Amino acid sequence: PFEPRQLSCSWAAPGRINAFHLHPKREQNELWSAIVGGLLVWLVDVRADSPTSGNRRRYVLSAAEPGLLYIPSGVAHGYRAGLDGALLLYAMDDQFDPADSNEGRLPWDYWGEELWEINRG
């Protein structure tokens, strides 16, 4: 079960890459939805005990076709905003604590910069 503890919005300028993000101290699951514009999202399972460890999955979130993307704890996540930018609405089941931040980062190109290229096919 997912019990939201915090809701947040984040504006991403056109083409902005915000990646990769983890929560190393405590479990934190998230739900994402693009409510303006669109996002190219990458998820990478870095959980050592997971049967899908090492798997990479690409998703497109779009306000034109609204949906929710569930991001389990232990899965690295990041996005690239579309050409018009994007407004991301996200819910977390752990509340941000500035005195004990549960934030971890990997470089945006950790799994290769080609992940973020625009598919022109």
C-alpha positions as CSV (number, residue, x, y, z in Angstrom):
1,P,0.0,0.0,0.0
2,F,1.1,3.5,-0.8
3,E,0.3,6.2,1.8
4,P,1.3,9.7,0.6
5,R,3.2,11.7,3.2
6,Q,4.1,14.6,0.9
7,L,2.9,16.1,-2.4
8,S,5.1,18.3,-4.5
9,C,5.3,20.1,-7.8
10,S,8.4,20.8,-9.8
11,W,8.7,22.9,-13.0
12,A,11.3,21.8,-15.5
13,A,12.5,24.2,-18.2
14,P,12.5,22.9,-21.8
15,G,15.1,20.1,-22.3
16,R,16.2,20.1,-18.6
17,I,17.7,16.8,-17.4
18,N,17.2,16.1,-13.7
19,A,18.9,12.7,-13.1
20,F,19.7,10.4,-11.4
21,H,18.1,10.4,-8.0
22,L,18.0,7.9,-5.2
23,H,16.8,7.6,-1.5
24,P,19.7,5.7,0.2
25,K,18.8,6.2,3.9
26,R,15.1,5.3,4.2
27,E,12.6,3.6,2.0
28,Q,10.8,6.1,-0.2
29,N,8.3,5.2,-3.0
30,E,7.0,7.8,-5.4
31,L,4.1,8.4,-7.8
32,W,4.8,10.8,-10.7
33,S,2.4,12.5,-13.1
34,A,3.1,15.2,-15.8
35,I,0.3,17.8,-15.5
36,V,1.8,20.2,-18.0
37,G,4.0,19.2,-21.0
38,G,5.9,16.0,-21.1
39,L,8.8,14.1,-19.6
40,L,11.1,11.3,-20.8
41,V,11.7,9.2,-17.6
42,W,14.3,6.6,-17.0
43,L,14.2,4.1,-14.2
44,V,17.2,1.9,-13.3
45,D,16.8,-0.9,-10.7
46,V,19.8,-0.7,-8.4
47,R,18.4,-3.0,-5.7
48,A,21.0,-5.8,-5.2
49,D,18.3,-8.3,-4.1
50,S,15.8,-7.6,-6.8
51,P,15.1,-10.1,-9.6
52,T,15.1,-7.1,-12.0
53,S,18.4,-5.6,-10.7
54,G,20.2,-3.8,-13.4
55,N,17.1,-3.4,-15.6
56,R,16.6,0.0,-17.3
57,R,13.1,1.2,-18.3
58,R,12.1,4.2,-20.3
59,Y,8.7,5.9,-19.9
60,V,7.0,8.9,-21.4
61,L,4.7,11.0,-19.1
62,S,2.5,13.4,-20.9
63,A,-0.2,15.8,-19.8
64,A,-1.9,15.1,-23.1
65,E,-2.4,11.4,-21.9
66,P,-2.4,11.7,-18.1
67,G,-1.2,8.7,-16.1
68,L,0.7,7.8,-12.9
69,L,4.2,6.2,-12.8
70,Y,5.0,4.3,-9.6
71,I,8.7,4.4,-8.6
72,P,9.7,1.9,-6.0
73,S,12.3,2.6,-3.4
74,G,15.8,1.5,-4.6
75,V,15.1,2.4,-8.2
76,A,17.2,5.3,-9.6
77,H,15.1,7.8,-11.4
78,G,15.4,10.8,-13.6
79,Y,13.8,12.8,-16.3
80,R,14.3,15.1,-19.3
81,A,11.6,17.7,-19.9
82,G,10.1,18.0,-23.4
83,L,10.4,20.9,-25.8
84,D,7.8,23.0,-24.0
85,G,9.0,22.1,-20.5
86,A,6.9,20.2,-17.9
87,L,5.2,20.4,-14.6
88,L,5.7,17.3,-12.5
89,L,3.3,16.4,-9.7
90,Y,4.7,13.8,-7.4
91,A,3.7,12.1,-4.2
92,M,6.1,10.4,-1.7
93,D,5.4,8.0,1.1
94,D,8.3,9.6,3.2
95,Q,8.3,13.3,4.2
96,F,11.4,15.4,3.4
97,D,13.4,16.2,6.5
98,P,16.0,19.0,5.9
99,A,17.9,17.9,9.1
100,D,18.3,14.4,7.7
101,S,18.0,14.5,4.0
102,N,17.3,11.2,2.2
103,E,18.7,12.4,-1.1
104,G,21.3,10.7,-3.2
105,R,22.5,11.6,-6.7
106,L,24.3,10.0,-9.6
107,P,25.6,11.9,-12.6
108,W,23.0,12.6,-15.3
109,D,25.1,10.5,-17.8
110,Y,25.9,7.6,-15.3
111,W,24.3,5.1,-17.7
112,G,25.3,7.0,-20.9
113,E,24.3,10.3,-22.3
114,E,22.5,8.6,-25.2
115,L,19.6,7.7,-22.9
116,W,18.5,11.4,-23.1
117,E,18.7,11.8,-26.8
118,I,15.4,12.7,-28.6
119,N,14.0,9.8,-30.6
120,R,13.4,11.3,-34.0
121,G,12.2,8.0,-35.5
